Amino acid sequence: MAKTNFRPLHDRVVVRRVESEEKTSGGIIIPDTAKEKPQEGEIIAIGSGARDEAGKLVPLDVKEGDRVLFGKWSGTEVKLNGEDLLIMKESDIMGIIG
């Protein structure tokens, strides 16, 4: 994706969903209507971080390029530069892959 001029605020991140497999391990092809949205994505932009009780900036644990797992209903779907993306809080991310 070309560099976007959108930067999320505070502890929010922008995630691009990773496309899921179109075939099962047994070779059965899954039609688009039966597919679930993937719960895996790549971080493409991050905010500056959250503030603690003392007002000190706490940086995020994720960085751009990380592959992450997130909840099924996490984030808000948006369309930026013609691409479907998710904006979510860092707390909605369950973990980093690899």
N, C-alpha and C positions, 0 to 999 in steps of 0.2 A: 504494500500500500504506500502511496506517496505520503510524505510527511503532512499530517493534518495540522491545521492551525487551531485545534481544539485542545485545551488542557483542562482536565477535571480538577475540581477544587478539593482541598483538604485530604481526606483519606479515601477518596474515590478513585477507581481505576476504569479504564476502557478496555474491554475484552472482545476479541474476535473469536467467534465459535470455530472450532475445528470440525470439519466435516466428518461424519461417521461413515463406517463401512456400509456399502450397499449390498453386501452378501454376508450371510452367516458363515461360521466356520464349516458348516456342513454343505455349503454351496447354494443355499436357498437365497434367491434375490428378494430383497425387501423393497416393496413399492414406496414411493414418496409419501403416500397417505398414511402408511402404517409406521413410518419412522418416528421416533421420538427425537426431540431436539437434543443435540449433544450437550453434555454437562462438562465438557472439556474445552478449553480455549487458550488463546495466547494474549498476553498483556501487550497492548500497543501504546498505552499512555498512562501515566500515573500522576496523582496530585502531589502536593508538597508534603503532606503528612498531617496527622491529627495533633491536637494540642492536649496536654495533660492538665491536671487540676491547677498546677502552678503557672500555666500558660506557656510552658516550654514545648517546642516543636518536637514531636516524636516521628522519625522517618518511617516509611512503610517497609515491610519485610519483603515485598515483591518488587521486581524491577521490570522494565520493558524487555520483552522477549521471553519471559518465563511462561512455561506451559502450566496451567493450573486446572484444578477441579473445583467446581462450584455447585451450589444447590440447584435443584431442578427449576425452582421458581425464582431464582435470584436475579437481581438487577432489573433495569429498565431498558427495553429495546428501543434503539434510536437508529436513524439512518443518517450517516455522515458521508459526504462525498459519494453518494450512491451505494454505500456499503452498509449492510445491516450489522450493527454492533450492540454491545451491552455496556451500560454504565452501572457499576455496583460499588458498594463499600468494600473495603478490604476485609472486613469481618465476614462477608458472605463467601469468601474464598476458603475452601476446606484444606487445600494443600497445594504444594508445588510438585510437579512431576519431573523426575530426573534431576 
